[in-house]
Amino acid sequence: MIHPSRIHQLNDKLKRTGPVIYWMSRDQRARDNWALLYAAVSAAEMGTPLVVVFCLLPDFMGAGLRQYAFMLRGLREVEKTLTDQNIPFKVIAGDPVKNISELIREFDAGLLVADFDPLRVKRHWHYAVANMAEVRCVEVDAHNIIPCRHVSQKQEYAAYTIRPKIEKMLYEFLHEFPEIEASGQNINAAPNNWDALYKSIRVDDTVREVTWIHPGEKAAAAMLDDFIETRLPRYHLDRNDPNQDVVSMMSPYLHFGQISPQRVALAVRESASPQEAKNAYLEELIVRRELSDNFCLYNNNYDKVEGFPSWALKTLNEHRHDTREYTYSLEELERGQSHEPLWNAAQLQMVHTGRMHGYMRMYWAKKILEWTETPEQAMEYAIYLNDRYQLDGRDPNGYTGIAWSMGGVHDRAWKERPIFGKIRYMNEKGCRRKFNVDAYINRYSR
């Protein structure tokens, strides 16, 4: 039922007879969740209760009210769904390593199940808990259709190297989810005090919440239905035009785990849209997204210049001291005050809506490389801005996209030019060949 390659042991301890704890983190949903399913199956087999726990870190990697509010509203829906299934859901605030370790001892747990996440901080949490625990701790990949460690055991060079591996295995993994099994046991848990939890996070509230998207599993399913019905049929034709609203708008839901990529892929595959449209979207959803997880899992410098391939580091260093016609401070970039209205519009779209079209994300990042003093500064600024304003910040897709734009990750060498060296170049002239730049500027620069 649950493919064994989804399960990764974090320590060599034995299961015990106590409750099963599912430490929910990356995959914040009660449906279509392989980690939750594995925890429920384990609890049923062991004849012990299941409890789901979410550890709320008050200040996580610079996330602000925009991101926390979206996440917390989604978690309230998770609580209701799990409670209806007689599964207790506890949200606790504070240091995850300390809190989860204490919870294992408090419940005298028999097994800990955690979400797979390739980011350094999450891997540190998992192994720190596993090293202290006297019980088996496992990680379940509920985020990738094909488990990240299974599809490849090394950093893939590009999409063309991982694609055949994914295509070969896809039939084995892209299928319907089973129903969750109840263990018949229960732990009495008090309802979460959401008002106190909101007060405990103490985050930056200067970046406002957005109103164009609603969080949670139900809203994610509704957005998916709307995409399939109204936008997917034209996806292969207009996806690179930021003026044509054909993108899925699913990235915040995928980032917070409020919908399973596997559910999205199944729905797209079964839709009546043209095959070209389905193929184009599934390439982004499966191949490119899983390539990002691969990069962050196997390259510990995914958010640093040191993570770039050797040819890119060489060419950037050779052009490190090239004259920059324009350089901007972080504050000027943040306010969208460059000399170029197109870049400013993209930045302001992100500031005000929490999103930016994928084509513009590449252009936006490359211009930051061009307008800052060093590649290291460019990387720092781009990650800061992305993670501060994007709803889907602090995500493998974001780090990989910036590394592709600035450091040739998953790309090849191109014609050499100042500053960029052999990194792929983009400019406004190229954008004008693809879409109506003035319409985009007028739409977002106000």
N, C-alpha and C positions, 0 to 999 in steps of 0.2 A: 504493500500500500504506500509506504513512504520509502523512496529509494535510499538504500544505505549510503550512497555517496553524498547525500545531503547532510549526513551526520559526521561531525568532526569532534573527536574526543580532546578535551582540554587538559585532562589529567588521567592518571591510571588508577584512580580510586574505584572502589566497587559501589554499586547501587546498594541502598539500604531499604528498610521497610517504611520509612517515613514519607510524608507528603512530597509530591512533585511540585517544584517551583518553576514556573516559566517566567523568566526575566525578559519581559517585552521591552524592546528599545527601538530598533530600526523598523520593525514591521508592526505598526500600530493599528491592528485590525483584528476583529473577531472571526472573520470569514476568510476562506481561501488562504490559510496561514499554515504552512508546513511545520513551523516550529511549535505552534499551539497544538496542531494535530498530533505531532510526535509526543508532546508532553501529555496530552489527553490519553493517547494509546498506552503510554508507559504507566500512567496512573491507573488505568483500567486493568492492565496486566498485573500490576503490583497490588491492586486492591486498596489503594491509598488515595487520599484526597488530592485534588489539583488546585493550586492557587496561582493566579497571574499577578505579577508585580511590575510596576513601572517606577523607575527611580528618576525623579525630577531634579536635575542638577540646576541650581539657582542661576548660574552664569556659564553657559556652554558655548565656548569658542566665539564669543561676540554676538550671539543671537540676541535679537531685541524683541520688543513687544509684538512686532509684526509676525515673527516666526512663532513665538511662544503662544500667542493667542490662537493662532491657527492650529497648533498642535494640541493645546489643552481642550479646545472645543471638540476636536476629533476624539480625544481620549474620553471625554464624557459620554460620547456615543458608544465607545468600546465598553465602558462600564455598564451601560444599560443593556447592551446585547449580551454580555457575559453573565450579568445578574439574571437575565431571563432564562439563561441556560444553567442556572444554579452553579456558576463558577465565580468564586469571589475574585475581585479585582482591587488590588491595593496600590495607591500612588503614594510614594514616600519621597520626601525632599531631602537632599543632602548628597554627600559623597557616595557614589555608587559602590565602590569597592568596600567601604566600611559598612554601608547599609545592607548590601546583599549578603555579605559575610555574616553579619549579625542575624539576619533573617534566617539563613540556613541553620544557625545554631538555635535560634528561638523556636523554629518549627521542627527541629530535629529532622531536617529534610532527608529524603532518600535519593533525590536526583535533582540537579539544577540543569535547566535547558535555557540557552541564550540564543539570541538572533545572531546570524553571521553579519559581520560588518568589516570591510577591509581597511577602514581608517585607523591610523595608529592609536589614537586615544581609546577607541573601543576595544581594539585588540589588547591594549595594556590592561584595561579594566577586566576583561575576560580571564586573562592568564593570571592576573594578580589574585582574583577571587579563587580561581581553580587551584592555585598554589597553596592558598590558606585553608581551603575547604577539606574536610575529612570525608567527602562524598563525591561521587562521580559528577563531573561537569561536562556538558557537551554543548556544541554549537550547531545550530541547524540553519542551513541556507534556505531561507524562505523568500529571498529577494530576487534571486536569479532563477530563470526557468531551468537552465542547466547549471548545477552547482559550480561555483567559481573554481574551487579546488579540483573539481572533477574534469572540467572542460580543458584545463591546462595546468601544468605544474611549474610553469615559468612565465616570465613577462613576455607577452606576445609583441612582435615587432610592429604589426599594423592590422587593420581590419582584414586584409586579405589572408593573413596567416591564421587568424582565429575563426574566420567565417566557415571554412571547410569542416573544422572540428565541431562547431555548433550545428551545422547542417546535418552532419553525420549522426549526431546524438538527439536531434530535436524530436524525432518521432517517439523516442523513448520517454521523453519528459513532458511534452506538450499535450496534456490530457486533462480531463475533468478532475476536480478535487473530491475526495470522499467526505462523507458527513463526519462531524466530530463525535467521538465516543465519550459518553458520560461514565465516570468511574463509579457512580453510586455513592461516593463519599463526599463529605463537605466539611469545610472549615468555616466557622462563624467569623465573619469579618465586618467591622463597622463600616458604614458608608463613608466615602471619601469626603473630607471637608474642603470643597473646591474653593471657597472664599479664602480660607487660610492658605491653600496652595498657591493661589494667585498672588497673595501678599508675600509669600516666601521667596518668589523668584527674583525680585529686585533687579529688573532688567531695564535697559535703556528704552524709554518710551517716546523718544523724539521721532522715531520713524513710525509713521502711523500704520494702523491696520488697513487692509484693502477691502473693498466692498464688492468687487466684480466676481469673486469666487468665494464659495462657502465650504468649510472644512467637513470632514467626516466621510464614512463609508458610503452613506446614502447619496451624498452630494457627488462623490467620486463616480458612483455608478450612473448618476444622472448626466454628468459631464461626458462620460464615455458614450452613453446612448446618443447624446446630442452630437458628438463628434462623428460617430458612425453614420448617423442619419444625414447630417447637414454639411460636414466638412471633408470627411474621408474620401468621398467620390472624386474630389478635385485635388487631393493631396499630392499626387504625383505630378500634377501640372503646375501648381502654384505654391508649393511648400517653401521655396526660397524667396518668395516675394513678401516682405513684411507688411505690405499694405493689404494683402489678401488674407483674411482671417481663416486659414484652413488648418492651422496647427491644432494639435489635440487638446492643449491646455491641461494635460495630465501630469506634468512634471511635479507640481507641488504635492499632488496625491501620491505619486510614486516615491518621491523623496521621503515623505513622512510615513510611508507604508500604509496609507489609508486604502489602497487598492493593490491587488497583486498584479505584477506585470504578466503573470501567466493568465489571469482572468482577462486582461486587456487583449493579449495575443489571441486567446480563444475567440473572443467576441469579434475582433477584426477579421480573423481567418474565416469565420462563419458568416460574415456580412455579405451583402449583395454588391458591394463596391467593385469597380474594375480591379482585375488582378494586379495591374501595374500600381494602382494606388495602395493596395494591401501590401505588396512586396516592398514598396518604398517606405511605408510606415514601419513594417516589421523589421526592416534593416536597422532603423533607428532604435526601435524599442528593444530588440534582442541583441543584434550584433554589436552595435555601437555602445549601448548601455553596459553590456556584459564585458566589453573590451575595457571600459572605464574601471569597472571593479577589478579586473585583472591587473591593470596598471597600478592601482593603489595598493593591491594586496602584495604584489611582487616588487614594487619600487618604493622603498621607504622614504624617498625624497620626492614624492609625487607633488608636493606643494613648494618645491625649492628648485632653483636653477640646476643644482647638482643632479636632479633627476632627468635632465635632458639627455638625449643620445650624444655620443662623443662627437659626431660630425657637427651637431648643432652648437655644442659648447665651443668647439674650435672656431667656427665661423663667427659666432657672437663675440668671442674674445678678440678675434682679429679686427673687429669693427667697434670694439668697446669705446674707443676714444674718438670716433667719428663725430663731426660737428652736428649738433641738433639745431635745426632752424627754430624750433619751438620746444620749450620745456615748461612743464606746469607742475605746480605743487599739488599735493593730495587734495587740499581744500578747493583749489580751482577746478580740478577734475570732478570732485564730488558735487560741486554746484553747477556743473555743465557749462563751464566758462572757457572753453577752448576757442580757437579761431575758426573752428569748423562746425557749422550748424548741424550737419548730419550726425557727427559724433555726439554733440550736445543733446540732440533729440533722443538718441539711443540711451544716453545716461539718464535723461529726465524721464523717459519711459520707465526705466528700472526704478528710479527713485519714487515715482508716484504710483506705479502699478505693481511693483514687486516682480516684474517679469520683463524679459527682453527676447525678441525674436531670435532664433538660433543663428540665422545668417548674420544678424547684427552683433551677436555676441562675439563672433570671430573677428569682425571688423573692429569692434570696440576694443578688444584686447590687443590687437596688433597696433592700433594707434597709441595705446598706452606705452607699448614698447618703444615706439618711435619718439614719443614726447617726454620720456623720463631719462634720467642721467645714466642709468645702468640697467641691465636685464634684471638684476636682483631687486632694484627699486620698482621696476615695472611689475614684477611678479607679486611683490608685497602689496602694491597699490591695487592691482586687479583683484586679488583675493579678498582684500579688505572691503572693497566696494561691492563685489559680488556677494560676499557673505553678509554684509550689513543690510543690503536692500532686496536681494532676491529671496522670494519665498523658498526656493529650493537651494539655498546656499549651504555651505559645509557638506558638499555632496561629491562623490567620485566623479560624476559628470562634469561638475564645475571645475574641479582641479585638473581633470584631464583636458577639458576644453581650453583652459588657459595655457596649459603646457603644450598643447598642439599649436595654438596660435603664436606663442612666443618662443617655443623651444623645439619645434619640429617633431614632437612626440607623435608617433603613428603616421608621420608624413615623410617626405623625401626632400633632398636638396633641390633648390630651384636656382634661377638666374641670380647671380651675385649683384648686390646693390648696397649703398651706404646704410649703416646702422643695422639692417636686417641680415647682412651677409647673404647666406643662401637659404634663410628662412622664407617661406612663402609670403609674398607681399600682397596687400590689398589696399586700394585707395578709392576715393569717392567716384572717380571716373569709371572704375569697374562696377561700382554699385549702380551707377546711372544706366549701364547697359542691361542691368537685370531688373530694375524696378523704378517706379516714379519716386525719385529721391525727394523732390519738392513736396509731394503729397505727404510723405512720411514726416518730413520736417514740420510741416504745418500741423500735422496731427498731434505731435508729441512735444513740440518746443514751447507750447503755451504753458 
